[in-house]
């Protein structure tokens, strides 16, 4: 009951004062009247904040409406910035790709040039070996011509033939042991290795041909000269095969066939 009475005084002071006015003392009447007046002021007099709620709402609505373009503008700026960033990234990617392609192209060109240089060096070494045989073969041919017309004796021819035989055996060994550059592509190395094998076999056959000449000089049997012709023909065939493989190797590294 006391709690209800207190709540009634707080929220309904007018009713309590009206009902209990005669029972209240002087102090209670004055206090109740003051409290009732305060409650009346709270209820009756509107606060300045209430009318402004709607105004504030309207203001906020207007502000919100005004801010929409600003948000869109901000989004547009972000989109523009993103597009610019994407464009720059794409540009950098293209530049990177172009640089990598240029570096690869330069590397391939350098590798190609190196391969060409190695093949040319190999070819020159082959020709250099063959050139060592030229003066010996010239002496041999002159001796054989002299023997035929009677200007050179058989001993001179025998000596020239022995020298040619020794030179052929020497070149057979040189070509057999001629090294092919390791850095070349596999197909090019195969061709050059085939060339060394053919040239080595060619000079092996040429050595056998000179053996037949020496035998002919010993007993003048025509069969020895027949063997000489067969071995020389075989030697020439292997020489041509070896030179052809060198030409193919040059083509494989895109060298002109007349480049030496």
C-alpha positions as CSV (number, residue, x, y, z in Angstrom):
1,X,0.0,0.0,0.0
2,X,2.8,2.4,0.8
3,X,4.4,1.6,-2.6
4,X,1.2,2.3,-4.4
5,X,0.8,5.5,-2.4
6,X,4.3,6.6,-3.4
7,X,3.7,5.9,-7.1
8,X,0.5,7.7,-6.9
9,X,2.3,10.8,-5.5
10,X,4.8,10.6,-8.3
11,X,2.6,10.1,-11.3
12,X,-0.9,11.3,-10.0
13,X,-0.2,14.1,-7.5
14,X,-3.3,16.1,-8.5
15,X,-5.7,13.2,-7.6
16,X,-3.9,12.5,-4.3
17,X,-4.0,16.2,-3.3
18,X,-7.7,16.5,-4.2
19,X,-8.6,13.3,-2.3
20,X,-6.4,13.9,0.8
21,X,-6.3,17.7,1.0
22,X,-8.1,17.9,4.2
23,X,-6.0,15.1,5.8
24,X,-2.7,16.7,4.7
25,X,-0.7,18.9,7.0
26,X,0.5,22.4,6.0
27,X,3.9,21.2,4.9
28,X,2.5,18.3,2.9
29,X,0.1,20.6,1.2
30,X,2.8,23.0,0.2
31,X,5.1,20.2,-1.0
32,X,2.3,18.5,-2.8
33,X,1.3,21.7,-4.6
34,X,4.9,22.4,-5.7
35,X,5.3,18.8,-7.0
36,X,2.0,18.9,-8.8
37,X,3.0,22.2,-10.4
38,X,6.3,20.7,-11.6
39,X,4.5,17.7,-13.1
40,X,2.0,20.1,-14.7
41,X,4.9,22.0,-16.3
42,X,6.4,18.8,-17.6
43,X,3.1,17.6,-19.1
44,X,1.6,20.9,-20.3
45,X,4.6,22.9,-21.6
46,X,6.1,21.3,-24.7
47,X,9.9,21.0,-24.9
48,X,11.8,22.7,-27.8
49,X,13.3,19.4,-28.8
50,X,9.9,17.7,-29.7
51,X,9.0,20.1,-32.6
52,X,12.6,19.8,-33.8
53,X,12.4,16.1,-34.1
54,X,10.4,16.4,-37.3
55,X,12.5,19.3,-38.4
56,X,15.6,17.3,-37.7
57,X,14.2,14.4,-39.5
58,X,13.5,16.6,-42.5
59,X,16.9,18.1,-42.2
60,X,18.5,14.8,-42.1
61,X,16.4,13.6,-45.0
62,X,17.4,16.6,-47.0
63,X,21.0,16.1,-46.0
64,X,20.8,12.5,-46.9
65,X,19.3,13.5,-50.3
66,X,22.1,16.0,-50.8
67,X,24.8,13.4,-49.8
68,X,23.7,10.8,-52.3
69,X,25.4,12.6,-55.3
70,X,28.5,13.0,-53.1
71,X,28.5,9.3,-52.4
72,X,28.0,8.5,-56.1
73,X,30.8,11.0,-56.9
74,X,33.0,9.3,-54.4
75,X,32.2,5.9,-55.9
76,X,32.9,7.4,-59.4
77,X,36.3,8.7,-58.1
78,X,37.1,5.3,-56.7
79,X,36.0,3.6,-59.9
80,X,38.1,6.0,-61.9
81,X,41.1,5.4,-59.6
82,X,40.6,1.6,-59.9
83,X,40.4,1.9,-63.7
84,X,43.5,3.9,-63.8
85,X,45.2,1.5,-61.5
86,X,44.1,-1.5,-63.7
87,X,45.3,0.4,-66.8
88,X,48.7,1.1,-65.3
89,X,48.9,-2.6,-64.2
90,X,48.1,-3.8,-67.7
91,X,50.6,-1.4,-69.2
92,X,53.3,-2.6,-66.8
93,X,52.4,-6.2,-67.6
94,X,52.7,-5.5,-71.4
95,X,56.0,-3.7,-70.8
96,X,57.3,-6.7,-68.7
97,X,56.2,-9.2,-71.4
98,X,57.8,-7.1,-74.2
99,X,61.0,-6.9,-72.2
100,X,61.0,-10.7,-71.6
101,X,60.4,-11.3,-75.3
102,X,63.2,-8.9,-76.2
103,X,65.6,-10.6,-73.8
104,X,64.6,-14.1,-75.1
105,X,65.0,-12.9,-78.6
106,X,68.5,-11.5,-77.8
107,X,69.4,-14.7,-76.0
108,X,68.3,-16.9,-78.9
109,X,70.2,-14.6,-81.3
110,X,73.3,-14.9,-79.2
111,X,72.9,-18.7,-78.9
112,X,72.4,-19.0,-82.7
113,X,75.5,-16.9,-83.3
114,X,77.5,-19.0,-81.0
115,X,76.4,-22.2,-82.7
116,X,77.2,-20.8,-86.1
117,X,80.7,-19.8,-84.9
118,X,81.3,-23.4,-83.5
119,X,80.1,-25.0,-86.8
120,X,82.3,-22.7,-88.8
121,X,85.3,-23.5,-86.6
122,X,84.7,-27.2,-87.0
123,X,84.4,-26.8,-90.8
124,X,87.7,-24.9,-90.9
125,X,89.4,-27.5,-88.8
126,X,88.3,-30.2,-91.4
127,X,89.6,-28.1,-94.3
128,X,92.8,-27.4,-92.4
129,X,93.4,-31.2,-92.0
130,X,92.7,-31.9,-95.6
131,X,95.1,-29.1,-96.7
132,X,97.9,-30.9,-95.0
133,X,97.3,-33.8,-97.5
134,X,97.4,-31.5,-100.6
135,X,101.2,-31.1,-101.0
136,X,101.8,-34.8,-100.4
137,X,99.1,-35.8,-102.9
138,X,100.7,-33.4,-105.4
139,X,104.1,-35.0,-105.0
140,X,102.5,-38.5,-105.4
141,X,100.6,-37.5,-108.5
142,X,103.7,-35.9,-110.1
143,X,105.7,-39.1,-109.3
144,X,103.1,-41.4,-110.9
145,X,102.9,-39.1,-114.0
146,X,106.7,-39.2,-114.2
147,X,106.7,-42.9,-114.0
148,X,104.3,-43.1,-116.9
149,X,106.4,-40.9,-119.2
150,X,109.7,-42.3,-118.0
151,X,111.0,-39.1,-116.3
152,X,110.8,-40.5,-112.7
153,X,112.3,-43.8,-111.5
154,X,110.3,-46.4,-109.6
155,X,112.1,-45.7,-106.3
156,X,111.0,-42.1,-106.3
157,X,107.4,-43.2,-107.0
158,X,107.6,-45.8,-104.2
159,X,108.8,-43.2,-101.7
160,X,106.1,-40.7,-102.7
161,X,103.5,-43.5,-102.4
162,X,104.7,-44.4,-98.9
163,X,104.5,-40.8,-97.8
164,X,101.0,-40.6,-99.2
165,X,100.1,-43.8,-97.3
166,X,101.5,-42.4,-94.0
167,X,99.6,-39.1,-94.5
168,X,96.3,-40.9,-95.2
169,X,96.7,-43.0,-92.0
170,X,97.6,-39.9,-90.0
171,X,94.5,-38.1,-91.3
172,X,92.3,-41.2,-90.6
173,X,93.4,-41.0,-87.0
174,X,93.0,-37.2,-86.8
175,X,89.4,-37.2,-88.2
176,X,88.5,-40.1,-85.9
177,X,89.6,-38.1,-82.9
178,X,88.3,-34.8,-84.1
179,X,86.1,-33.4,-81.3
180,X,82.6,-31.9,-82.0
181,X,81.7,-28.8,-79.8
182,X,79.5,-29.9,-76.8
183,X,77.3,-26.8,-76.8
184,X,75.7,-27.5,-80.2
185,X,72.1,-28.8,-80.6
186,X,71.8,-32.6,-80.6
187,X,70.9,-32.8,-84.3
188,X,73.8,-30.7,-85.3
189,X,76.2,-32.7,-83.2
190,X,74.9,-35.9,-84.8
191,X,75.6,-34.5,-88.3
192,X,79.1,-33.4,-87.4
193,X,79.9,-36.7,-85.6
194,X,78.7,-38.4,-88.8
195,X,81.0,-36.2,-90.8
196,X,84.1,-37.1,-88.7
197,X,83.2,-40.8,-89.0
198,X,82.8,-40.6,-92.8
199,X,86.1,-38.6,-93.3
200,X,88.0,-41.0,-91.1
201,X,86.7,-43.9,-93.1
202,X,87.5,-42.1,-96.3
203,X,91.2,-41.7,-95.4
204,X,91.3,-45.3,-94.2
205,X,90.2,-46.4,-97.7
206,X,92.7,-44.0,-99.2
207,X,95.4,-45.6,-97.1
208,X,94.3,-49.0,-98.4
209,X,94.5,-47.7,-102.0
210,X,98.1,-46.6,-101.5
211,X,98.9,-50.1,-100.1
212,X,97.6,-51.5,-103.4
213,X,99.9,-49.1,-105.3
214,X,102.9,-50.2,-103.3
215,X,102.0,-53.8,-104.0
216,X,101.7,-53.0,-107.7
217,X,105.2,-51.4,-107.7
218,X,106.5,-54.6,-106.1
219,X,105.1,-57.1,-108.5
220,X,103.3,-55.2,-111.3
221,X,100.1,-57.3,-111.0
222,X,97.1,-55.5,-112.6
223,X,94.9,-56.8,-109.8
224,X,96.5,-54.4,-107.4
225,X,95.6,-51.4,-109.6
226,X,92.0,-52.6,-109.7
227,X,92.0,-52.7,-105.9
228,X,93.5,-49.2,-105.9
229,X,90.6,-47.9,-108.1
230,X,88.0,-49.5,-105.9
231,X,89.5,-48.1,-102.6
232,X,89.9,-44.6,-104.1
233,X,86.3,-44.6,-105.3
234,X,85.1,-45.7,-101.9
235,X,87.3,-43.0,-100.3
236,X,85.9,-40.3,-102.5
237,X,82.3,-41.4,-101.7
238,X,82.9,-41.2,-97.9
239,X,84.6,-37.7,-98.4
240,X,81.5,-36.5,-100.2
241,X,79.2,-37.9,-97.5
242,X,81.2,-36.2,-94.8
243,X,81.2,-32.8,-96.6
244,X,77.4,-33.2,-97.2
245,X,76.8,-33.7,-93.4
246,X,78.9,-30.6,-92.7
247,X,76.7,-28.6,-95.1
248,X,73.6,-30.0,-93.4
249,X,74.9,-28.9,-90.0
250,X,75.5,-25.4,-91.4
251,X,71.9,-25.3,-92.7
252,X,70.6,-26.5,-89.3
253,X,72.2,-23.4,-87.6
254,X,71.1,-21.2,-90.5
255,X,74.4,-20.5,-92.0
256,X,74.9,-19.7,-95.7
257,X,76.5,-22.7,-97.4
258,X,79.2,-20.5,-98.8
259,X,80.1,-19.0,-95.4
260,X,83.5,-20.1,-94.2
